[in-house]
Amino acid sequence: LILGYIIDPQALTSISPTLLSISQAKDLWYKVKPCGRLVRPVAPTRIPGRYLSHQEGLPKLPVPSLQQTCERYLATLEPIVDEEELSHTKELLAEFQKAGGVGERLQKGLERRARKTENWLSDWWLTTAYLDYRMPVVVHSSPGVVLPRLEFSDRQGQMRFAAKLIAGVLDFKTMIDNETLPVEYLGGKQLCMNQYYQVLSSCRVPGLKRDSVVNHAHRSRPPTHITVVHNFQFFVLDVYNSDGTPLTVDQLYMQLEKVWSSSLQTNKEPIGILTSNQRNSWGKAYNNLIKDKTNKDSVQAIQKSIFTVCLDAPMPCVSDELYHSRAAVQMLHGGGSRWNSGNRWFDKTLQFIIGEDGSCGLMYEHAPAEGPPIVSLIDHSLQSLAHPCRMVRTPMVPLPMPQKLRFNITPEIKKDIEKAKQNMNIMVHDLDVKVIVFSHFGKNVPKTHKMSPDAFIQMGLQLAYYRMYQRCCATYESASLRMFKLGRTDTIRSCSIDSANFVKAMDDPAKQKIEKVTLLEKAVKAHRAYTDMAIHGQAIDRHLLGLKLQAIEDLTSMPEIFMDTSYAVANHYNLSTSQVPAKTDCVMCFGPVAPDGYGVCYNPMAEHINFAVSAFNSCNETNAAHMAQRLEEALLDMRMLLESTPKAKL
């Protein structure tokens, strides 16, 4: 619900509502011979203009009232700053809101911007949150997704699954191209579908001070190829026949075999690892790299491709217990220069990763989209594998050899590659990731007690953090603004006065159980209320950012509220969290946003919850495994509290 992952059920009549069991999926993926191209039961009809007319009907993102945001800002500060700082901030806010003062002037500027633009926030957010961000996209920005482990351990299984996955993604692409993609709904309201049209045939491009994003999907001649990378070598693979039909699974398999056979030895110079560097460094190296025409043509072929498929070498063996955590780091960064980090183009929006050892997942560059469109694509592509499909005869026309992309490596480029390797290995050693499958319960338990599963999990996180550090912290949870045209996200502030009251009371022996349950109920309701406020465009964080950016645009002096210690504390997210629900039994993962913080992503299923917790080893105060354990304990204790207090009517 938080990220708007709700689809109009009437538009999904062709999609099975049930999830595959692992055994069923394995049977379909590995034991059945390919049945050629995936074919929908009814050939999709192109509906030109449907997307545009849908978008035009969406409301604009509102600008909240200044007084409302200032009042709510103070409320969010109360559990995370001391009384002296809070008192000082109150004075600054009173001054900021004076009639005819700076706040009123900036508010009017924002309201003018809202009237003149489709979305007053979207361009600013893209630039501020992503394109101006100079840290590497690896770990610091791009999420990974761990998919269920596959039971193969050879290249034939790897190629076979890759071929079927490519076919499934192309099937999803057909819905985008034909504008037949089911419109999503949240609370009965249509959601903006723009992000779906940004994830294919797009790529981030580095700049010296600011990056950009290119999208080739809507060109007069859109791309018809994907890129495949194996042993650090890139290939262009055309995925459509001359008549415009997608290649069959058999054809894709044969083409992938050609790629594999043409790249038996690991490339000495992993050119792709350059994309993992700090953005200014990569921008400089990029300009140097594309001076050469061969290099420029190769880079553009990658950037224009529909998506990238990374055929990874096996990763180090680990126990079954540690497999998901190892797979998470493989999806996030590839494991380092010795393993698969050179087998990527990290600027590419979509990279599907399939290991020879059965590991499977993807990573995506965050600038064009949030998680739900990516997860929707995954769900569709994997469920397509389960549909019995009509046999489609594989055309007898011989296919061209996939084109290997060439790079001329100068001594300067080689030096850049070596530096990128060093920096990547530092990031790899610093990132601590723990993935757990919380098997005790899922959405079922909170629902039994008439509680929002997301709010319940967020209170578990608050309790786990408080037990570890004896304090509350600024917490970020992503909220979708897709009810509005070109909407991206705002922040749900999960740490509230009510959550603080609950976590402090939970382990207090002087408190009665019934009082603790009442406080938990109040905290959950407060979280639900904030969530509702956020998805309707009434949260505080993007509004405050807009006022700040308006001041910069107006070339006025920065208002004191943005120079205040409280503002810095409020934006130092020790807990950066996101619920990314999926039908597939997967989990998304990302790095922390603060050096002493945690990144926590979760996919609540009916009877279990998949969690990915990340931290930095360079911070002595954080530990991903400890946080995951405390989270598990907190959720179990909360269930026990509810079940042992029958009088509670929640």
Beta strands, then each sheet from edge to edge (+ up, - down):
strand 1: 144-146
strand 2: 185-186
strand 3: 189-190
strand 4: 202-205
strand 5: 212-215
strand 6: 225-230
strand 7: 233-238
strand 8: 308-312
strand 9: 350-355
strand 10: 360-364
strand 11: 403-404
strand 12: 431-438
strand 13: 475-480
strand 14: 489-493
strand 15: 575-579
strand 16: 587-589
strand 17: 598-604
strand 18: 609-616
sheet 1: 11+ 7- 6+ 8+ 9+ 10- 1+ 16-
sheet 2: 2+ 3-
sheet 3: 4+ 5-
sheet 4: 12+ 18- 17+ 15+ 13+ 14-
end
